Amino acid sequence: MLFKMSVKNIRKSIKDYTIYFLTLILGVAIFYMFNSLDSQEAMLVVNSSTRQIVKLMVGMINYVSVFVAVILGFLIVYANNFLIKRRKREFGLYMTLGMGKRQISGILLGETFLIGLISLVVGLVIGVFGSQLMSILVAKLFQADMSEYQFVFSEAACWKTCAYFGVMYAASMVLNIVIISRYKLIDLISAEKKNEKVRMKNPVICVLVFLAAAVTLGTAYYMVTGGLTQLDLMNQLVIPILMGIVSTFLIFWSVSGLALKVVQMRKGLYLKDSNIFVLRQIHNRINTTVVSMTIICLLLFMTITVLSTALSLNRVLTQDLEEMTPVDLNLYKTANLPDNGDYTQLQIEDSQKPISDTLKENGLDMKVLKDVTEVATYTSTEWTWETSLQSVIESAKENYPMLMYDTAEEIIKLSDYNKIARLYGNREYELAEDEYLVLCDFDNMKNLRDMALKNGSEVAIGGKVYHSRYPECQEGYLVISTSHTNTGLMVVPDSCPLSEDMKERYYLMADYNADTKEEKYQTEAMFTNYGDGDHELMENLEEKQIRLDGVSKISIIESSKGLSTIISFIAIYLGIIFLIASSAILALKELTENSDNRHRYTILRKIGMDEKMIHQTLFRQIGIFFMAPLILAVVHSIFGIQFALKIVAVQVETREMLPSVIATAVFLILVYGGYFLATYMESKNIIREA
């Protein structure tokens, strides 16, 4: 009997459950999709290094999923509270007809169970098909072989989704029973007659609070974008975050008290159409709106910041990857190992040879390489980081206390660097006999070196004084990498007195003499496989304890793509959840308020307002509540994105940010706008019942 009533109630109130169903289905589908990544067939046909990256990504997503489950759990509880509040009068009628609280709880339990079951099934179906599209996307990002791809259902992800949502629904059901047990009949019957007690705020206090909040927020913006060094930010991160949260709350609190007063001063606007009703409706929600608006604003801020930053970072890393890997192989080793060190005579002798000699002597046929270029770099006790930064040393040590300022600068002769520049396709330089230049492209270090160079830094080597040709660092590097990581390379004329015993490192740059991807991987294996009978180079070096370091284009691309993919996936995962949570909270809040105030729309009809104007009034009212937190969230995100990029030490130009911002905006419009329209349509149904 009770179960039949539950089914009948769901059919009757299906329109009331639209937002609830939409939120639960999306939550289940997204949860399944991201937790089924490890089971996708596309992930099974990748090389070993990529497989490790995939495992790392899956592990991180598992941890993030716990956080996501907590957010969705709170969302389910919040939605259930809305549904109970929406039906207080109905429950009161049940009790009037003689039904006990236990029976009402049974009806509600059945409804919650059915809604959860339907949402879970539909969400899993959407998630299963959506995960196939995601597997294709992941396969494309990791360049996996899709020739044997098959439709995959992840049993583990399904059970995990059911378990997580089962626990959340069980907790929600228990909470519903507790809530019903505490209601009194008089509260249920008269629920619609109770209005929120409105407390008028002093306009003077509101103005003062708004100004104080604006100043505090501006200070927080300044701290995260330019007022604190990167080290200070890491140590004092909590301070600007708390300032931002408190300021957001105070801005909504003060604006909610000022809005009506400001509009009332403009009689033409205040008395136009239904503006009096709209403003009064908004003003009457002061006591319950401020906290929820603050939470929604912060969730939207995190959505915009996380998505825009991650997508921009992914884009920049991809661009840097193409620019910073012009050759297939970089090898380097230490030159001039000390005689008094713990080294064998063989190691000491090898440290005085170019890398190509080491490769030949240990079994490598140099024909597997082409465009081989070798150079050496030097160091001098006369030229350290402290020497280079002498004019700004106090500021440098204060802002970057972790740097080892007694470290010798790495020096390269002009002709040697130009050989590398020609191979890489980079700019070549010229120097006079008494000039030097600094190559540096790592942003934080470049800024520090630029300040020193503008002050006219001079250095002396072997009794000869050299001054910088340029007042700032120039672009250039030796070692291929995922991004701009060169912290400093000094280029001097060939006539500079650099002796053999001052050699610090040998470098070798080359391309693989291979035409196909498979052949390149075979050549790559010669420099990475230990103990393989076909590739004895690394085995011989290991046996002789000769240290030869290096990086390859293939390994850099695989690791970089893995990093950018992990960042993108987790950012999208969190971004979607934050956006759904903020949209659903706001939608349910609006539906609750419209349900409580629907009798006021009856009054509007009685005084002669037609349905079209009533719907316009409703549209404007809901639009204001959806736009208010979004506007402040967008302002927050402008500075939040700069802060996030500062933390990861990546410089992104405005034009590079634009595609990511547009993508985030489109996503925001689709989801947030979708919830807005759904809220408006369901609110029309609510007030139509008045």
N, C-alpha and C positions, 0 to 999 in steps of 0.2 A: 504493500500500500504506500509506504513512505517513499520507496524507490520509484514507483510510478509517478508520484507527485514531483519528485526531483526531475524526472525526465520531462514531464509536462511543463514544469517551471522553466526549464532550459529552452524548450521550444518556444514558449510564450515570450521569454525575455532575451531571445537570441540577439536582438539589436543592442541590448544593454551590455552584452558580453563581447562586442566587436573589438574594442581596444584590448581587452583582457586576452581574447583568443589570439589576436595579432601579435601581442607581446610574447606570449608563451610559445607560440609556434616559431617565431623568429629566434627566440632564445634557444629552444631545443635544436633547431636546424643548425644554427651557428656553432653551438656547443659540439654537436656531432661532427660537423665538417672539419673543425680544427683538431679534434681529437682522433680523427681517423686517418691523419696524414701518414702515420707509420705503416698502415695497411694497404696503402694505394699501390697498385701494380707498377705504376710509373717509377716508384722509388726503388723497386727491386732490381732494375737494370741500370745501375750506375757504378762508377768505379769506387774503390775502397775509401779514398779520401772524401769523396762526396757523401758516401754513406755515413761516415763519421759526423759530417756536418748535419745531415738529416737527423741523426740520432740526437745530436745536441739540440736541434730545433724542437724535436718532439719532446725532449725532456723539459725544455723551458716552457713549452706550451702546457705541459702537464701541471707545472707549478702555477702558471698563470690561470689555468682553468679552475683552480681552487678559489682564487680571488674572484673570478667571474661568477662562480657558483654562489658565492656569498652575496654579490651584488644582485643576481637574479632572485635569490632567496628573499632578500629584503623587498624586492620589487613585487614578488608574488604576495607577500604579506600585505604590502601597501594596497595592492589591487583588491585583495579580499576584503580589506577594511572598507574600501569604496563600495563594493557590492553589498556588504552588510548594511552600511549606512543608507544606501539607495533603497533598501527594502525593509526599513524599520517598521513602517506602517503596515506592510504586509504581514510581518511576524506578529505585530500587535493584534491584528485581526485573527490570526491563528489562535493566539492565546485567549482572545475573547470568546472564540467558539469552543473553548475547552481543551485545546491542545497544550500539552506540557512542554517545558523547555527541552526535555530529553527528546521528544518527538521532533521539535523544531530543529534541534541539533542534528538529528538523524537525516532530516530532509536536506539540510545544508551540507552535511557530510556526503550524502549521495550526489548532490550537485557538484561539489568540489571534486569528488572522485571522477565523475563523468567528464567534467571540463578538463581535468588534468589528463585523463586517459586519451580523450580525443585530441587534445593539443600535442600530447606526446607522440601519438601515432602519426598525425599529419606532419608534425615537425620532423620526425625521423624520416618519413618518406621524402620530404623536401631536402633534408640533409643528405640522404643517400645519393640522390641524383645530383645535388649541388657538389658533393665531394668528388664526383667524377670529373666535373669541370675544374675543380681545384687541383686534382691530380694532374690534369693536362697542363695547367698553369705552372705547377711545380716542376713538371718534367721539362717544360720549355726553359724555365729559369736555370735548372741544373743540367740542361742538355742531355737528358736521359733518353734511352732508346725506347721508343713507343711502338716498335714493330709488333711486339707480342702483347700489347695492352689488352686487358679484359675488364669487364665490369666487375667491380669489387664491392662487397658488403663487409664492413668491419664489425665483426661480432663483439670485439673488445670495446670499441667505441660505443656500440649500441648499449651494452650492459653498463658501461660507465655512465652514459647519459641517463639511462633509466634509474640507476642507483642514486645519482646526484639529485635528479628531479624528484625521485620517490621520497628521499629524505626531506626535501624542501616542501613537498605537498603534505607529507605526514605532519610536519611541524605546523604548516598552515591550517590543517584540519583541526589539530588540537587547539590552536589559538582561536579558531572560530567558535569552537565549543565553549571555551572559557569566556569569550566575549558575550555570547548569547546567554550564558548562565548568569551574568552580572546585570543584564538589562531588567528593568522593571516595566510592568505593563503600561504605566502612565507615561514613561519615557518613550516607549515605542509608538503609542497612539498619538502623542502630541509632538512627535519628532519634527514634523514639517512646520510647526508653529513656533519653534525655537529659533531665534535669530542670534547671530553673533553680536556680542556686546561691543559696540564701537567706542573706542577711546580717541577723542580728538587730540591731536598733537599741537603743541605750541609752535607756530611758524618760525619764531625767532630761534628756538632751540633746534628746529629742523635745519635752518640755514647754517647755523654754527656747526652742527654735526656733519652736514654735507661738506662744508669747507674743510673741516678737520679730516674727514675721510678722503677727500680728493688730494689733500697734501700728503697724507700718509701713503696713499696709493701711488702718487707720483714719486715719492721717495723710494718705495719698493721697486718701481719700474727702473729708476736710476741705479739702484744698487745692483740689480741683476743684469743690466745692460752695459754699465760703464763705471759705476761707482765702486765696485769691488773687483779685485784681481781674481783670477781663476782659483787660486789657492784659498783666498778669503771666502769665496763663494762656497767651496766645498766644506769649509769649517763653520760657516755662519748661514747655511742654506735655510735653516728653519726660520730665521728672523724675517726675511722678506716674504716667505710663504705665509707665515702667520699675519704679517701686516696686510697682505693681499686679501686673505680670507676675512679678517675683521673689517677692512675697508669696504669690501663687497657687501657685507651685511649692513653696515652703517649707511651706505649709499642707497640701498633699497629701502631701509627704514626711513631715512630722511626724505627721499623722493616721494614715498607713499604718503607722507604727511603734507608735502608741499604741492603735489600735483593739482589737487582740487582747488587750493587757494590761488595758485597761479592762473588757472583757467578761468576761475570766477572773476578775476580782475579784467578779463577780456569778455565782456558781456555778449558781444556778437558771436563769439565762438561758443561760449557756454550755453547760450539759449538756442543755438542752431540745431534743428532736427531733434534727434534723441540724445544729444550729448549730455544733457543733465542726467538722464537715466544711466547712461554708460559710465559716467564719472562717479556717480553715486554708488553704482554697483562695485566698481573697482575700489572706491574708498571704503566701502563696508567690509571688504575682505582684508583689511590692513593686518589684523592680528594674526591671521593664519598664512598670509602670503609671503611675508618677509623671509622667514626661514627656508621655506620651500624654494623661493626664487633664488636665494643664495646658493642652495645645493644644486639646483638646475643650472645656474650660471657657471658654477665651478665644473660641473660635469661637461657642459658644452665647451668650456675653455679647454679642458683636457682632451676632448675629442678633436677640436680644431688643431691644437698644438701638436698632439701626438701624431695625427695623420699627416699634417703638412710637413712637420720636421722629418718624419721617417721617409716619406716619399721624396722630399728634397734631398735628404742624405743619400738615399738610394740612387737618385739621379746623378748627384755629384760624384759619388763613388764610381759609378759606371763610366762617367766622362773621364775622371782621373785615371781609371784603369786603362782606358784606350791610350791616353796621353803618356802614362808613366811606364808602359811596357813595350818599348819600341824594338827590343831584341828578345830572343828566346832564352838566353842564359847569361847570368852574371855569376862569376866565381871570384873569390877573394881570399887572401891568406895573409897572416902577419909576416912581415919581413924582419930580418936581423934579430932572431931569438937570442937572448943573452946567454953567454957561456956559463955564467954562474947560476942559471936556472935549472930546474929539475927536468932537463931535456936530454934526449940521446944525441949522440954526435950526428946521427943520420938526420934527425929533425932540425938541428942547427944548420947543417949543410943545405938541406932542402929550403930553408927559409931565405936563403940568399939567391935562389933561382926563380926565374919567371914561372908563372903557373903553367904555361904550355909545356915547359921542360918536365915539370912534375907529372903532367898528364901522360906524356909520351913514355916516361920512364916506368909508369905504373900500368901500362897495358892499353891505353886508349889510342885508337887509330884516329888521328886528327882530321881525317877525311870526313868524319861524321859532322864536323863543324865547318861553317863558312863565315866569311867576313870577320875573322878573328882579330880583335884589337886588344892590345895589352898596354897598361900604364902602371906607374908607381906613384904613391903619395908619400909625403915627408912630414916630419914634425921637428920643431925646434923649441928648446927650453926658453928661448927669447920671445916666443910668440904663443901666449896662452889666451884663454877666454878672458881672463882678467885684463890682459894687455889690450885686447880688442875693445873691451867695454870699459876701459879706464875712465872715460869722461862721464859715464853714467853708472859707475860701479856701485855707488851707494844705493841708488834707486833699484838697480838690478838685484842686489843682495837682499833688499827689503821685500821686494815682490816675488823673487824666485830664490828663496834661501836654500832650496834643495840642489841647485846646480853646483857642479864641482868646477869652480873658477880657476883652479890650478891646472886643469886639463889642457894639454897642448892642442893648438889648432891643427887641422889636417890641411896640408899644403900640396898643391899640384902645379906643375909647370904649364905654361900657357899652351905650348905645342901639344902636350899630352892631352890637355882638356879639349882642345879643338878637334883632335882625332875622335874623341868620344862624341863630341857635339855633332860632327859630320855623320857619324854612324847612327846617332839617335835622331838626326834631322832637326837639331836644336841650333840656336844662334851661336855663331863663333865670335870671339872677342879679339881686340887688339890692346896692347899695353905699351907704354913708354918704359924706358929702362928703370925709372924710379917710381913706377906705379904698381898697384895691386888692385884686385877687385874681389868682392865677397859674393859667393853664390849661396843663396838661402831662400827656400820657398815654404818653410814651416812658419805659419802666420805669427804665432806668439813670439818665437825667436827672431823672426824677421823684424818685427816691430821694435824689439830691443836693440838689435844691431843697427837698424836705420837711425835710431836716435844717436847712437855713438858715432856713426859715419857722418851725420850732419854736423857734428861738433868737430870734425876734422881729425879723425884718428890717424896717427902715424905709428909705424912699427920699424924696428931696426933688426936686420939679420946680417951677421958677419960684418958688422960695422957700417953697413949701408942703410940709409933711411928710405923708407917707401911710404907713399901716401896714396889714399884711395882715389881711383879714377872717377868713381861715381859716388854721389852723396847718399846712395841707398843700395840695398842688396839687389843683385840681378838674378834672373831665372837660370836654373841649371842644376844638374845633379849627376852623380856617377852610377848609383845602384838603382836598378828598376824596383818599383814598389807599387803598393796599392793606391797611394796618394802622395801628395807633396809632403815629404818627411825629412828633407835635407835641412839640418839645423845649422850648417855652416861649412863651406869649403873655400879656402883661400887660393886664388889663382895669382901666380907671380910670373915675371918674365923668365925666359929660359936662362938668362945670365945670372939669376939669383944664386948665390953660393950655397947650394944644397949638396952635401956630400953623400956618398954611398951609405955611410953609417947612420945617416938621418932618415933613411927609408923606413916608412911605417907599415905600408901595405902594398901588395901587388893586386891588380885587378885584371880580369879577363872578361871581355864582352864578346858574344858571338851569337849567330843564328844556327839552327839545326839545318843540316844539309838534307832536307826531307821535303817531299812534295805533298804528302797526305797527312791527315790527322793521326792515322795509325802509325805511320813511320816516325812522326814526331814523338809519340808516346814511347816508341821503342828506343829512340835516342835518349829520351828523358830518363828511362829506366837505367841507363848506364851510369847516371850520376846519383841515383837514389836507391838502387837495389843492393843490399848487403848479402853476401853469401850466395849469389846467383852465379852458376858456372858460366853463363853466357856473357856476363858483364863483370869482369874481374877488377875493374878500376877501384871501386869503393872497397872491395875486399882487400886489395893490396894496400890501400891507404890506411885502412883500419889495422892491418897487421903491422905496418911500420909506424903506427901512431902519428901519422902525418895529418895535421888538421887543415882541411880545405872546406871553407864555407861557401855558401852560394844560395841563389834564388833563381827560379825559372818562371817564365811567363805563364806556363800551364798551372803551376802550383799557386801563383799569385791570383790568377783569374778564378780558380776553383775556390780558394779561401775567401776572396773578396765577394764573389757571388754568393757564397754561403752566408757570409756576414750580412750583406745587404738584404738577402732573402729572409733571414731570421728576423732582422729588424722590421722589415716590411710586414711580415706575417703577424708578428706579435702586435705591432702598432695597429694594423687593420682589425685584429681580433679585439683589442681593448677599445679602439675607436668605435667600432660597431656597438659594443656592449654599453659603453658610456653614453652613446647617442640614443640607443634604445631606452636606457634607464631614464635619462633626462626627459626624453619625449613622452614616455609612458607616465612618469610622475606628474608632469605638467598636464597631460591629457586627462588623467584620472582626477587630478585636483580640480580642473575646470568642470568636468562632468559632475563631480560631487557638488560643487557650488551651484551649478545650473539646476541640478536636481533639487537642492534645498530652496532655491529662489524661483522655482517655476511659477508659483502663485503670483509673483510680481508681473509676469508676462500676461497672466489673465487680466490683471488690472489694466495693462497697456491696451489690451483688446477692448476692454469695456469703455475706455476713454476715447476710442475711435481710431487707434493705430492699426493699419492694415498689416497683413502677414509679410508683405515684401519689406516694409520698414522694420518690422520686428526682426526679421532674419538679418537685415543689414546691421541692426543694433547688436545682435548676437555675434555677427561676424567681426565687427569692430572690437567688441569686448574681448573675444577670444584672441584676436590678432594682437591686441596690445599686450596681453599676458604672454603670448608666445614670442613677441619681438623684444620685450624688455630684457629678459636674461640673455637673449642672443646678442643684442647690441653690445652690452657690457662684456660678454664673453669674447666677442671679436676684438674689442679694445685690449683685453687681457692677452689674447693670443698674439697680437702684434709684438708685444714685448716678450711673451713667453717663448715664442719661436726663436727670437734673438738669443735669449738666455740658453735654450737647449743647444743651439748651434755653438754657442760660446763654450759650453761645458765639454762638447765633443771636439772642440778646437777645429771646426771646419768652417771655412769662409764660403758663403753662398751669396751670389749676387742676386739683386731683385729680379732680374729677367730669368734667372735659373729657378727662382721660387715660384714664379707665376704659374707654370703648368701644375705644380703640386697644389697650390692654393685653389686653382680652378677645379681640379679633381675633387678636392675636399669640399668645396662649395657645392658642386653638383651632388655629391653624396649626401651632404647636409640637407639640401633642398628636397631630395627624394625621400629621405627618411623623416626628417623633422617636418617637412611640408606635408608628407603623407599623414603623419599623426595629427597635424593641424586640421587637415580636411576631414579626417575621420572623426575628430573631436567635434568639429562644426556640424557634421551630418548627424552624429549621434545626439548632440545637444538639441538640434532641431526636433528630433523625435521626442526628446524629454519634455521640451516646453510645449509640444503639440498635445501632450497628454494632460496639460494643465486645465 
